[in-house]
Amino acid sequence: MQLTSGRVAVHDFATAQEEYHSRGWTDGLPVVPPTADAVTACLDWAMLPPEHLVGIEPVRERALTAEKVAVNAVMAGCLPPHFPVVVTALTAMLQPEFGLHGPTASTGGCAVLLIVNGPTRRELAMDAGFSVLGGADRSRGVIGRAVRLVLANVLDVRPGEVDRSTLGHPGKLSYCIAEDEEGTDWVSLGDQRLGSTAAEQGHVSSVTAVASMAPRQIMNEWTTEPAELCETIAAEIRANQLNYSIWPGNYVVVVPPQLRTHFDTAGWTKADIAQCVFERARVRRGDWAGVGKAAVVKDRADREYPALEAPQDLLVVAAGGPAGGFAAVIPPWLGTRSRAATVAVGACVDCEIR
């Protein structure tokens, strides 16, 4: 296998770190030197030639080849089995509906949330339980980080360059979760979005990419009524509409086991939760006056703004530790300017993207 990337010769690991840092190729953390053998191993595992075109960033027309992706995946700490998931994540981000340039260049400061579904979660020992949005296991940590290094080193998405974030958030280092499919009877997010048949459900691995803000943790331990739990979720979404962006988009709701039990006891599915939140998560423009934005109310105080264009725009994910009446709302970057994209791992892109 012939690799075409340039080579940097160093004498030891410490020198490699300083060399890469001085060239601006890291995210501030130590990296794994991408030797030819390590890069080739990733390409071999995914059965991709170095010149394979993962995609082209549409605004500046930058090409992402398998070799360049593999170099950055190794730097992030990926092993060969992680590599197909990294390629799938980038493929999702390059879909037209995701609109890669907007969320990566905006002053708004979002990061790309990756949600992994299917058998690959077990194969890579991805943890969907304790601290699912905090300390990542190895696989989730390196996959999320690999995507970020590709953005920086191939597309120049670095702070102050293409990345114009005013604040950003910690998800820019790594923002990858897996769904707890074994802990719920709910249909997985990946199967929902891919339209998997009953026979296919649970057997197709996928990655969903969402341009997302930081998680907003909520708590309700004082009810077992699903509608009241949905009201707590909707209240947090309404707060985001008033304080950040009023426009509708793909909100993500992460539901841990304690609250899932209440929904399960009442026979509620993800679709039921989405419908309930869709009906409740909406504000009037006049509400802006109460949060210091009266200047933009004008003569449209009674105009209503839903947080979701349709119930299916709410992405409900089963994940989190077993105890505590907590959930998390993850707001979208800026409404419909970027939509979630889901791609099956190892699938024919032209026929499998939804």
Residue frames as qw, qx, qy, qz and C-alpha x, y, z in Angstrom:
[[0.000, 0.889, 0.458, 0.000, 0.00, 0.00, 0.00],
 [0.463, 0.262, 0.021, 0.846, 1.52, 3.30, -1.13],
 [0.209, -0.830, -0.397, 0.331, 0.99, 6.25, 1.21],
 [0.442, 0.613, 0.162, 0.634, 1.54, 9.76, -0.11],
 [0.350, -0.929, -0.110, -0.056, 1.49, 11.86, 3.07],
 [0.290, 0.748, -0.450, 0.392, 4.66, 13.71, 4.02],
 [0.823, -0.258, -0.428, 0.271, 6.94, 12.26, 6.70],
 [0.184, -0.867, 0.287, -0.363, 8.37, 13.87, 9.83],
 [0.773, 0.102, -0.541, 0.315, 11.47, 12.22, 11.29],
 [0.388, -0.763, 0.272, -0.439, 11.89, 12.42, 15.08],
 [0.314, 0.396, -0.819, 0.271, 14.09, 10.59, 17.56],
 [0.119, -0.153, -0.886, 0.420, 11.68, 9.88, 20.38],
 [0.113, -0.664, -0.734, -0.090, 8.08, 10.23, 21.60],
 [0.224, -0.735, -0.276, 0.578, 8.65, 13.50, 23.47],
 [0.160, -0.308, 0.389, 0.853, 10.21, 15.13, 20.43],
 [0.018, 0.367, 0.795, 0.482, 7.27, 13.98, 18.33],
 [0.136, -0.761, -0.597, 0.216, 4.87, 15.74, 20.69],
 [0.184, -0.671, 0.006, 0.718, 6.73, 19.01, 20.49],
 [0.156, -0.082, 0.631, 0.755, 7.08, 18.77, 16.72],
 [0.034, -0.524, -0.785, -0.327, 3.38, 18.16, 16.18],
 [0.183, -0.788, -0.446, 0.382, 2.38, 20.82, 18.69],
 [0.216, -0.515, 0.188, 0.808, 4.67, 23.42, 17.10],
 [0.043, 0.065, 0.695, 0.715, 3.10, 22.73, 13.70],
 [0.464, 0.064, 0.158, -0.869, -0.43, 23.20, 15.09],
 [0.510, 0.049, -0.764, -0.392, -1.44, 19.61, 14.36],
 [0.281, -0.208, -0.879, 0.323, -2.74, 18.73, 17.83],
 [0.353, -0.719, -0.413, -0.434, -5.71, 19.70, 19.98],
 [0.236, -0.748, 0.365, -0.502, -3.44, 20.56, 22.89],
 [0.852, -0.348, 0.353, -0.167, -3.26, 16.97, 24.10],
 [0.284, -0.447, 0.793, 0.302, -0.53, 14.39, 23.36],
 [0.788, 0.400, -0.146, -0.444, -0.97, 12.47, 20.10],
 [0.845, -0.105, 0.499, 0.161, 0.03, 9.04, 18.87],
 [0.017, -0.552, 0.559, 0.619, 2.70, 9.34, 16.14],
 [0.818, 0.406, 0.191, -0.360, 1.00, 8.20, 12.91],
 [0.320, -0.412, 0.767, 0.374, 3.55, 5.73, 11.61],
 [0.449, 0.263, -0.593, -0.614, 3.06, 4.24, 8.16],
 [0.230, -0.057, -0.971, 0.029, 2.33, 0.85, 9.73],
 [0.122, 0.363, 0.682, -0.623, -0.37, 2.25, 12.02],
 [0.406, 0.426, -0.079, -0.805, -2.04, 4.22, 9.22],
 [0.393, 0.205, -0.786, -0.430, -1.92, 1.22, 6.88],
 [0.057, -0.147, -0.951, 0.267, -3.46, -1.00, 9.57],
 [0.319, 0.430, 0.424, -0.730, -6.48, 1.32, 9.80],
 [0.463, 0.424, -0.377, -0.680, -6.92, 1.40, 6.03],
 [0.267, 0.127, -0.941, -0.165, -6.60, -2.37, 5.80],
 [0.132, 0.239, 0.838, -0.473, -9.21, -2.90, 8.52],
 [0.424, 0.550, 0.281, -0.662, -11.73, -0.73, 6.65],
 [0.620, 0.262, 0.646, 0.359, -10.64, -2.21, 3.28],
 [0.270, 0.942, 0.144, -0.140, -10.07, 1.26, 1.88],
 [0.710, 0.301, 0.043, 0.635, -7.22, 2.30, -0.43],
 [0.355, -0.376, -0.194, 0.834, -5.34, 5.44, 0.65],
 [0.007, 0.012, 0.323, 0.946, -6.79, 7.48, -2.21],
 [0.109, -0.562, -0.812, -0.117, -10.41, 6.56, -1.41],
 [0.064, -0.334, -0.016, -0.940, -12.46, 9.77, -1.34],
 [0.082, -0.384, -0.797, 0.459, -14.51, 9.92, 1.86],
 [0.146, 0.850, 0.506, -0.009, -16.04, 13.17, 0.63],
 [0.366, 0.326, 0.079, 0.868, -15.50, 16.79, -0.33],
 [0.099, -0.568, -0.439, 0.689, -16.24, 19.75, 1.92],
 [0.401, 0.667, 0.570, 0.263, -18.65, 21.65, -0.33],
 [0.006, -0.977, -0.108, 0.183, -17.83, 25.29, 0.45],
 [0.102, -0.822, 0.487, 0.277, -14.03, 25.29, 0.06],
 [0.872, 0.397, -0.236, -0.160, -13.94, 22.03, -1.90],
 [0.126, -0.609, 0.768, -0.152, -11.40, 20.33, 0.36],
 [0.805, 0.076, -0.543, -0.228, -11.08, 16.58, -0.25],
 [0.580, -0.500, 0.568, -0.303, -11.04, 14.12, 2.63],
 [0.663, 0.317, -0.661, -0.151, -9.17, 11.00, 1.57],
 [0.907, -0.347, -0.234, -0.056, -9.06, 7.78, 3.54],
 [0.709, 0.150, -0.336, 0.601, -5.32, 8.23, 4.11],
 [0.029, 0.465, -0.224, 0.856, -5.67, 11.71, 5.63],
 [0.702, -0.488, -0.072, -0.513, -8.53, 10.52, 7.82],
 [0.926, -0.157, -0.303, 0.162, -6.48, 7.51, 8.96],
 [0.465, 0.343, -0.356, 0.734, -3.48, 9.68, 9.83],
 [0.254, -0.466, 0.214, -0.820, -5.62, 11.81, 12.14],
 [0.859, -0.338, -0.208, -0.323, -7.45, 8.80, 13.55],
 [0.811, 0.009, -0.407, 0.420, -4.12, 7.27, 14.62],
 [0.192, 0.395, -0.305, 0.845, -3.06, 10.59, 16.13],
 [0.540, -0.463, 0.019, -0.703, -6.28, 10.64, 18.16],
 [0.341, -0.325, 0.811, -0.347, -5.51, 7.20, 19.59],
 [0.853, 0.193, 0.010, -0.485, -7.73, 5.09, 17.34],
 [0.464, -0.210, 0.845, 0.162, -7.05, 1.42, 16.79],
 [0.076, 0.035, -0.756, -0.650, -7.97, -0.15, 13.43],
 [0.049, -0.481, -0.875, -0.039, -11.46, -1.32, 14.61],
 [0.006, 0.664, 0.357, -0.657, -12.34, 2.29, 15.45],
 [0.134, -0.252, 0.426, 0.859, -11.56, 3.52, 11.95],
 [0.005, -0.397, -0.776, -0.490, -14.77, 2.50, 10.11],
 [0.172, -0.772, -0.566, 0.233, -16.82, 4.42, 12.67],
 [0.215, -0.574, 0.080, 0.786, -14.67, 7.53, 12.14],
 [0.087, 0.013, 0.652, 0.753, -15.16, 7.26, 8.37],
 [0.093, -0.588, -0.780, -0.195, -18.91, 6.83, 8.85],
 [0.202, -0.740, -0.364, 0.528, -19.10, 9.86, 11.13],
 [0.133, -0.430, 0.296, 0.843, -17.35, 12.04, 8.57],
 [0.035, 0.244, 0.791, 0.560, -19.54, 10.67, 5.79],
 [0.118, -0.726, -0.669, 0.104, -22.61, 11.72, 7.78],
 [0.206, -0.704, -0.112, 0.670, -21.16, 15.18, 8.38],
 [0.136, -0.242, 0.522, 0.807, -20.54, 15.62, 4.64],
 [0.173, 0.530, 0.808, 0.193, -24.17, 15.05, 3.72],
 [0.068, 0.465, 0.258, 0.844, -25.94, 18.12, 2.29],
 [0.467, -0.728, -0.397, -0.308, -28.50, 18.30, 5.08],
 [0.685, -0.485, -0.251, 0.481, -25.76, 18.56, 7.72],
 [0.216, 0.933, 0.027, 0.288, -24.17, 21.59, 6.04],
 [0.814, -0.209, -0.229, 0.491, -20.69, 21.05, 7.46],
 [0.379, 0.379, -0.082, 0.840, -19.25, 24.53, 6.89],
 [0.328, -0.707, -0.153, -0.608, -21.92, 26.36, 8.89],
 [0.766, -0.631, -0.093, -0.087, -21.63, 24.62, 12.26],
 [0.832, -0.137, -0.057, 0.535, -17.83, 24.33, 12.07],
 [0.389, 0.335, 0.052, 0.856, -17.24, 27.98, 11.13],
 [0.268, -0.793, -0.370, -0.404, -19.97, 29.75, 13.12],
 [0.014, 0.482, -0.457, 0.747, -19.38, 32.13, 16.01],
 [0.740, -0.400, -0.117, -0.528, -22.17, 30.16, 17.75],
 [0.136, -0.566, 0.752, -0.310, -19.71, 27.62, 19.12],
 [0.931, -0.065, 0.108, -0.343, -21.32, 24.24, 18.55],
 [0.178, -0.439, 0.869, 0.143, -19.58, 20.88, 18.28],
 [0.647, 0.123, -0.579, -0.480, -20.49, 17.75, 16.35],
 [0.625, -0.237, 0.618, -0.414, -22.31, 15.22, 18.53],
 [0.453, 0.225, -0.803, -0.315, -21.93, 11.62, 17.33],
 [0.723, -0.159, 0.445, -0.504, -24.48, 9.00, 18.41],
 [0.231, 0.328, -0.888, -0.223, -23.44, 5.41, 17.73],
 [0.806, -0.021, 0.277, -0.522, -25.92, 2.55, 17.36],
 [0.876, 0.311, -0.307, -0.202, -25.82, -1.14, 16.54],
 [0.964, -0.170, -0.102, 0.180, -23.44, -4.07, 17.14],
 [0.545, 0.527, -0.267, 0.595, -20.31, -1.92, 16.72],
 [0.367, -0.749, 0.220, -0.505, -21.01, -0.47, 20.20],
 [0.903, -0.380, 0.186, -0.071, -20.44, -3.87, 21.78],
 [0.877, 0.303, -0.047, 0.371, -17.51, -4.73, 19.55],
 [0.351, 0.588, -0.227, 0.693, -15.76, -1.51, 20.59],
 [0.480, -0.378, -0.626, 0.485, -16.82, -1.76, 24.26],
 [0.043, -0.434, -0.055, -0.898, -18.62, 1.57, 24.17],
 [0.159, -0.325, -0.758, 0.543, -20.16, 2.47, 27.52],
 [0.176, -0.518, -0.419, -0.724, -23.68, 3.94, 27.46],
 [0.556, -0.603, -0.562, 0.105, -24.08, 4.05, 31.24],
 [0.456, -0.731, -0.202, 0.465, -22.40, 6.07, 33.98],
 [0.173, -0.711, 0.179, 0.658, -21.30, 9.60, 33.02],
 [0.665, 0.426, 0.544, 0.284, -22.29, 9.02, 29.40],
 [0.307, 0.904, 0.130, 0.269, -21.85, 12.72, 28.64],
 [0.349, -0.884, 0.308, 0.041, -18.74, 13.07, 30.80],
 [0.270, -0.575, 0.745, 0.203, -15.68, 10.87, 30.99],
 [0.796, 0.382, -0.259, -0.391, -15.64, 8.82, 27.85],
 [0.889, -0.160, 0.403, 0.150, -14.48, 5.25, 27.45],
 [0.414, -0.363, 0.540, 0.637, -11.58, 4.71, 25.11],
 [0.365, 0.362, 0.720, 0.465, -13.62, 4.11, 21.96],
 [0.078, 0.897, 0.432, 0.051, -15.95, 7.05, 22.33],
 [0.319, -0.818, 0.106, 0.467, -13.09, 9.30, 23.37],
 [0.389, -0.311, 0.572, 0.652, -10.82, 8.55, 20.43],
 [0.323, 0.509, 0.700, 0.383, -13.56, 8.44, 17.79],
 [0.003, -0.945, -0.316, 0.085, -14.87, 11.85, 18.79],
 [0.345, -0.745, 0.271, 0.503, -11.35, 13.22, 18.99],
 [0.505, 0.026, 0.650, 0.567, -10.42, 11.80, 15.58],
 [0.262, 0.764, 0.533, 0.251, -13.26, 13.69, 13.93],
 [0.162, -0.960, -0.052, 0.222, -12.10, 16.89, 15.57],
 [0.466, -0.505, 0.472, 0.552, -8.48, 16.39, 14.43],
 [0.460, 0.359, 0.653, 0.484, -9.65, 15.74, 10.86],
 [0.100, 0.927, 0.355, 0.063, -11.62, 18.99, 10.92],
 [0.305, -0.874, 0.168, 0.338, -8.57, 20.87, 12.20],
 [0.454, -0.452, 0.588, 0.493, -5.81, 19.33, 10.10],
 [0.391, 0.274, 0.734, 0.482, -7.62, 18.73, 6.82],
 [0.080, 0.772, 0.524, 0.351, -10.23, 21.52, 6.82],
 [0.265, 0.304, -0.218, 0.889, -8.40, 24.11, 8.96],
 [0.499, -0.690, -0.332, -0.405, -11.21, 24.15, 11.52],
 [0.560, -0.132, -0.480, 0.662, -9.03, 25.56, 14.28],
 [0.196, -0.847, -0.382, 0.314, -9.95, 28.34, 16.72],
 [0.127, -0.751, 0.161, 0.628, -9.29, 31.68, 15.07],
 [0.080, -0.165, 0.736, 0.652, -9.05, 30.13, 11.61],
 [0.326, -0.281, -0.691, -0.581, -12.18, 28.54, 10.13],
 [0.441, -0.549, -0.688, 0.173, -13.55, 27.97, 13.64],
 [0.047, 0.483, -0.050, 0.873, -14.81, 31.41, 14.70],
 [0.541, -0.574, -0.615, 0.010, -16.49, 30.28, 17.93],
 [0.156, -0.768, 0.173, -0.596, -16.91, 33.05, 20.47],
 [0.571, -0.533, 0.487, -0.392, -17.05, 30.56, 23.36],
 [0.537, 0.227, -0.805, -0.114, -17.29, 26.97, 22.11],
 [0.762, -0.446, 0.244, -0.401, -17.82, 24.15, 24.59],
 [0.419, -0.496, 0.760, 0.029, -15.92, 21.05, 25.79],
 [0.837, 0.299, 0.446, -0.104, -17.61, 18.84, 23.18],
 [0.482, 0.816, -0.289, -0.132, -15.16, 20.29, 20.67],
 [0.168, -0.568, 0.806, 0.002, -12.52, 17.94, 22.07],
 [0.154, -0.028, -0.968, -0.194, -14.70, 14.82, 21.77],
 [0.526, 0.081, 0.268, -0.803, -18.51, 14.50, 21.65],
 [0.519, 0.119, -0.770, -0.351, -19.47, 10.88, 21.09],
 [0.544, -0.169, 0.614, -0.547, -22.05, 8.73, 22.88],
 [0.234, -0.015, -0.927, -0.292, -23.54, 5.29, 22.39],
 [0.643, -0.280, -0.077, -0.709, -27.15, 4.28, 22.97],
 [0.299, -0.213, 0.861, -0.353, -28.00, 1.75, 25.69],
 [0.603, 0.077, -0.510, -0.609, -29.89, -0.57, 23.36],
 [0.462, -0.061, -0.877, 0.117, -29.64, -3.56, 25.71],
 [0.075, -0.189, -0.658, 0.725, -31.26, -1.59, 28.55],
 [0.406, 0.350, 0.191, -0.822, -34.44, -0.65, 26.72],
 [0.515, 0.375, 0.765, 0.095, -37.17, -2.03, 24.46],
 [0.295, 0.824, 0.042, -0.481, -37.25, 1.25, 22.55],
 [0.788, 0.509, 0.174, 0.300, -36.23, 1.15, 18.90],
 [0.572, -0.356, 0.081, 0.734, -32.72, 2.56, 18.61],
 [0.147, 0.791, -0.028, -0.594, -32.15, 5.99, 17.13],
 [0.071, -0.389, 0.726, 0.562, -30.15, 4.50, 14.28],
 [0.184, 0.281, 0.924, 0.181, -32.88, 2.03, 13.35],
 [0.202, 0.753, 0.461, -0.424, -35.49, 4.78, 13.57],
 [0.127, 0.774, -0.199, -0.587, -33.63, 7.07, 11.24],
 [0.038, -0.306, 0.827, 0.470, -32.51, 4.38, 8.80],
 [0.739, 0.123, -0.091, -0.656, -36.02, 2.93, 8.63],
 [0.064, 0.275, -0.959, 0.004, -34.79, -0.54, 9.56],
 [0.705, -0.204, -0.501, -0.458, -37.28, -3.35, 9.27],
 [0.765, -0.529, 0.197, -0.310, -38.23, -5.37, 12.36],
 [0.978, 0.030, -0.011, 0.206, -35.85, -8.12, 11.22],
 [0.565, 0.546, -0.192, 0.588, -32.99, -5.64, 10.75],
 [0.321, -0.845, 0.111, -0.413, -33.41, -3.81, 14.06],
 [0.708, -0.627, 0.325, 0.002, -30.46, -4.24, 16.36],
 [0.870, 0.037, 0.352, 0.344, -28.26, -5.62, 13.58],
 [0.499, 0.695, 0.136, 0.499, -27.27, -2.45, 11.69],
 [0.503, -0.467, -0.157, 0.710, -24.52, -0.23, 13.05],
 [0.258, 0.788, 0.307, 0.466, -24.79, 3.48, 12.36],
 [0.359, -0.256, -0.239, 0.865, -23.59, 6.93, 13.32],
 [0.059, 0.876, 0.439, 0.191, -25.83, 9.98, 13.64],
 [0.421, 0.018, -0.101, 0.901, -24.11, 13.37, 13.46],
 [0.120, -0.875, -0.462, -0.084, -25.80, 16.41, 15.04],
 [0.285, 0.456, -0.165, 0.827, -24.50, 19.98, 15.18],
 [0.572, -0.642, -0.510, -0.018, -25.05, 20.50, 18.89],
 [0.125, -0.765, 0.303, -0.554, -24.56, 22.88, 21.77],
 [0.096, 0.284, -0.840, 0.452, -23.50, 21.74, 25.25],
 [0.413, -0.394, -0.817, -0.077, -25.78, 19.39, 27.25],
 [0.307, -0.419, 0.211, -0.828, -28.29, 20.94, 29.66],
 [0.278, -0.108, -0.933, 0.204, -29.02, 18.57, 32.54],
 [0.512, -0.387, -0.083, -0.763, -32.53, 18.48, 33.98],
 [0.119, 0.013, -0.925, 0.361, -34.08, 16.68, 36.97],
 [0.614, -0.260, -0.052, -0.743, -37.56, 15.57, 37.97],
 [0.255, 0.059, -0.939, 0.222, -37.80, 13.02, 40.79],
 [0.266, 0.119, 0.540, -0.789, -41.25, 14.10, 41.97],
 [0.727, 0.307, 0.084, -0.609, -43.50, 12.43, 39.42],
 [0.459, -0.076, 0.853, 0.237, -43.94, 9.19, 37.53],
 [0.545, 0.680, 0.415, -0.263, -46.36, 10.70, 35.00],
 [0.630, 0.165, 0.431, 0.625, -44.88, 10.71, 31.49],
 [0.195, 0.832, 0.325, 0.404, -46.65, 13.92, 30.48],
 [0.372, -0.925, 0.039, 0.065, -45.17, 15.74, 33.48],
 [0.693, -0.334, 0.375, 0.517, -41.70, 14.43, 32.67],
 [0.493, 0.482, 0.444, 0.572, -42.16, 15.67, 29.11],
 [0.059, -0.965, -0.195, -0.167, -43.12, 19.07, 30.48],
 [0.554, -0.717, 0.228, 0.356, -39.79, 19.24, 32.34],
 [0.623, 0.051, 0.497, 0.602, -38.00, 18.39, 29.09],
 [0.273, 0.738, 0.439, 0.435, -40.07, 20.94, 27.16],
 [0.279, -0.948, -0.096, 0.120, -39.40, 23.63, 29.76],
 [0.564, -0.492, 0.364, 0.555, -35.66, 23.29, 29.23],
 [0.468, 0.333, 0.563, 0.594, -36.14, 23.44, 25.47],
 [0.036, 0.912, 0.358, 0.195, -38.28, 26.56, 25.83],
 [0.433, -0.818, 0.102, 0.366, -35.53, 28.14, 27.93],
 [0.555, -0.145, 0.496, 0.652, -33.05, 27.47, 25.14],
 [0.305, 0.657, 0.537, 0.433, -35.44, 29.03, 22.62],
 [0.143, -0.971, -0.190, -0.038, -35.62, 32.21, 24.67],
 [0.482, -0.780, 0.250, 0.310, -32.01, 32.43, 25.77],
 [0.444, -0.304, 0.627, 0.563, -30.23, 31.16, 22.65],
 [0.105, 0.092, -0.640, -0.755, -32.15, 30.41, 19.44],
 [0.572, 0.215, 0.371, -0.699, -35.87, 30.56, 18.83],
 [0.582, 0.381, -0.495, -0.520, -35.65, 28.52, 15.63],
 [0.939, -0.099, 0.220, -0.244, -36.68, 24.84, 15.38],
 [0.360, 0.605, -0.708, -0.056, -34.14, 22.06, 14.92],
 [0.816, -0.035, -0.576, 0.001, -32.96, 18.61, 15.98],
 [0.411, -0.638, 0.465, -0.455, -32.99, 18.65, 19.76],
 [0.598, 0.100, -0.788, 0.102, -31.50, 15.55, 21.41],
 [0.622, -0.555, 0.233, -0.502, -32.95, 14.20, 24.67],
 [0.433, 0.258, -0.841, 0.195, -30.87, 11.64, 26.59],
 [0.723, -0.433, 0.007, -0.539, -33.05, 9.57, 28.93],
 [0.079, 0.380, -0.881, 0.272, -31.37, 7.43, 31.64],
 [0.337, -0.167, -0.924, -0.069, -32.94, 4.27, 33.16],
 [0.003, -0.311, -0.692, 0.651, -34.75, 5.80, 36.16],
 [0.386, 0.400, 0.064, -0.829, -36.90, 8.05, 34.02],
 [0.377, 0.165, -0.758, -0.506, -37.18, 5.43, 31.27],
 [0.061, -0.179, -0.952, 0.241, -38.86, 3.15, 33.82],
 [0.274, 0.445, 0.449, -0.725, -41.72, 5.61, 34.21],
 [0.449, 0.409, -0.373, -0.701, -42.23, 5.86, 30.45],
 [0.278, 0.118, -0.934, -0.189, -42.05, 2.07, 30.10],
 [0.103, 0.248, 0.846, -0.461, -44.58, 1.48, 32.88],
 [0.403, 0.534, 0.262, -0.695, -47.04, 3.73, 31.07],
 [0.696, 0.367, 0.589, 0.186, -46.32, 2.04, 27.73],
 [0.242, 0.919, -0.061, -0.304, -44.81, 5.16, 26.17],
 [0.827, 0.238, 0.225, 0.458, -42.50, 4.82, 23.16],
 [0.380, -0.223, 0.148, 0.885, -40.00, 7.30, 21.78],
 [0.020, 0.419, 0.542, 0.729, -42.69, 8.46, 19.38],
 [0.363, -0.768, -0.525, -0.046, -45.04, 9.22, 22.28],
 [0.479, -0.571, -0.111, 0.657, -42.36, 11.28, 24.02],
 [0.288, 0.018, 0.375, 0.881, -41.58, 13.15, 20.80],
 [0.109, -0.611, -0.593, -0.513, -45.25, 13.95, 20.18],
 [0.437, -0.776, -0.409, 0.198, -45.74, 15.23, 23.73],
 [0.448, -0.458, 0.061, 0.765, -42.63, 17.41, 23.64],
 [0.214, 0.275, 0.517, 0.782, -43.53, 18.67, 20.18],
 [0.201, -0.748, -0.549, -0.313, -46.85, 19.93, 21.51],
 [0.496, -0.803, -0.242, 0.225, -45.32, 21.61, 24.58],
 [0.561, -0.352, 0.169, 0.730, -41.94, 22.94, 23.42],
 [0.275, 0.608, 0.400, 0.629, -42.94, 26.23, 21.84],
 [0.241, -0.478, -0.307, 0.787, -42.80, 29.89, 22.79],
 [0.273, 0.885, 0.363, 0.101, -44.36, 33.16, 21.70],
 [0.508, 0.475, -0.064, 0.715, -42.19, 35.95, 20.46],
 [0.296, -0.808, -0.002, -0.510, -43.56, 38.16, 23.20],
 [0.864, -0.471, -0.101, 0.145, -41.87, 35.87, 25.75],
 [0.670, 0.306, -0.124, 0.665, -38.57, 37.38, 24.65],
 [0.107, -0.790, 0.044, -0.603, -39.47, 40.56, 26.50],
 [0.760, -0.631, 0.035, -0.151, -39.08, 38.70, 29.79],
 [0.870, -0.210, 0.132, 0.427, -35.45, 37.75, 29.05],
 [0.285, -0.667, 0.185, 0.663, -34.16, 41.15, 27.98],
 [0.302, 0.032, 0.674, 0.673, -34.96, 40.88, 24.28],
 [0.281, 0.691, 0.514, -0.423, -37.97, 43.20, 24.07],
 [0.081, 0.619, -0.318, -0.714, -36.32, 45.10, 21.22],
 [0.087, 0.164, -0.840, -0.509, -36.93, 42.20, 18.81],
 [0.281, 0.392, 0.829, -0.285, -40.56, 41.52, 19.76],
 [0.087, 0.038, -0.369, -0.924, -41.99, 44.47, 17.78],
 [0.617, 0.048, 0.026, -0.785, -45.52, 43.79, 16.50],
 [0.684, 0.123, -0.678, -0.239, -45.18, 39.98, 16.51],
 [0.287, -0.398, 0.679, -0.547, -45.69, 39.28, 20.21],
 [0.803, 0.015, 0.376, -0.462, -48.37, 36.64, 19.55],
 [0.699, 0.466, -0.503, -0.204, -46.45, 34.73, 16.89],
 [0.856, -0.373, 0.342, -0.102, -45.75, 31.16, 18.07],
 [0.365, 0.646, -0.667, -0.068, -42.44, 29.40, 17.46],
 [0.975, -0.195, 0.022, -0.107, -42.29, 25.59, 17.83],
 [0.361, -0.686, 0.611, 0.159, -38.95, 24.08, 18.85],
 [0.435, -0.049, 0.857, 0.270, -39.53, 21.19, 16.47],
 [0.364, 0.213, -0.426, -0.801, -40.86, 21.34, 12.92],
 [0.805, -0.080, -0.443, -0.387, -42.25, 17.83, 13.43],
 [0.797, -0.530, 0.222, -0.185, -42.24, 15.31, 16.31],
 [0.959, 0.105, 0.023, 0.262, -39.64, 13.13, 14.58],
 [0.356, 0.762, -0.266, 0.470, -37.15, 16.01, 14.79],
 [0.513, -0.686, 0.415, -0.305, -36.70, 15.17, 18.48],
 [0.653, 0.325, -0.679, 0.086, -33.89, 12.60, 18.76],
 [0.720, -0.557, 0.227, -0.346, -34.57, 10.50, 21.87],
 [0.548, 0.424, -0.697, 0.184, -31.58, 8.46, 23.08],
 [0.851, -0.504, -0.092, -0.114, -31.62, 5.85, 25.86],
 [0.652, 0.324, -0.425, 0.537, -28.38, 6.28, 27.83],
 [0.205, -0.689, 0.303, -0.626, -26.99, 7.19, 31.22],
 [0.113, 0.207, -0.868, 0.437, -26.35, 5.74, 34.66],
 [0.333, -0.354, -0.864, -0.133, -28.97, 3.70, 36.53],
 [0.304, -0.621, -0.605, 0.395, -29.88, 6.03, 39.40],
 [0.105, -0.379, -0.072, 0.917, -31.24, 9.57, 39.57],
 [0.396, 0.705, 0.574, -0.130, -34.22, 11.31, 38.00],
 [0.108, -0.640, 0.289, 0.704, -32.04, 13.05, 35.48],
 [0.699, 0.532, 0.419, 0.229, -32.11, 13.58, 31.73],
 [0.304, -0.435, 0.238, 0.813, -30.27, 15.87, 29.34],
 [0.508, 0.806, 0.289, -0.096, -31.45, 18.20, 26.63],
 [0.497, -0.253, 0.387, 0.734, -28.85, 18.89, 23.93],
 [0.376, 0.781, 0.201, -0.457, -29.93, 21.86, 21.81],
 [0.737, 0.460, 0.301, 0.394, -29.17, 22.21, 18.10],
 [0.456, -0.104, 0.094, 0.879, -26.70, 24.75, 16.76],
 [0.169, 0.316, -0.013, -0.933, -29.01, 27.03, 14.77],
 [0.669, 0.370, 0.271, -0.585, -32.29, 25.44, 13.80],
 [0.865, 0.370, 0.335, -0.037, -32.70, 24.00, 10.34],
 [0.289, 0.847, -0.419, -0.151, -29.43, 25.37, 8.98],
 [0.192, 0.386, -0.902, 0.019, -27.97, 22.00, 9.93],
 [0.864, -0.160, -0.027, -0.477, -30.00, 18.81, 10.16],
 [0.615, -0.392, 0.682, -0.048, -28.98, 15.54, 11.77],
 [0.656, 0.460, -0.509, -0.314, -27.55, 12.98, 9.33],
 [0.758, -0.294, 0.560, -0.158, -27.42, 9.21, 9.87],
 [0.569, 0.528, -0.585, -0.235, -25.25, 6.77, 7.94],
 [0.975, -0.194, 0.075, -0.078, -24.91, 3.00, 8.34],
 [0.349, -0.681, 0.608, 0.209, -21.38, 1.77, 9.10],
 [0.347, -0.206, 0.844, 0.353, -19.82, 0.10, 6.07],
 [0.536, 0.565, 0.605, -0.166, -22.90, 0.69, 3.90],
 [0.379, 0.395, 0.467, 0.695, -23.26, 1.90, 0.36],
 [0.075, -0.325, -0.261, 0.906, -23.54, 5.64, 0.99],
 [0.235, 0.001, -0.418, -0.878, -25.71, 6.40, -2.02],
 [0.529, -0.286, -0.672, -0.433, -28.35, 3.89, -1.02],
 [0.545, -0.368, -0.694, 0.293, -28.23, 3.96, 2.78],
 [0.134, -0.003, -0.287, 0.949, -28.23, 7.61, 3.84],
 [0.151, -0.719, -0.659, -0.161, -31.46, 8.95, 5.36]]
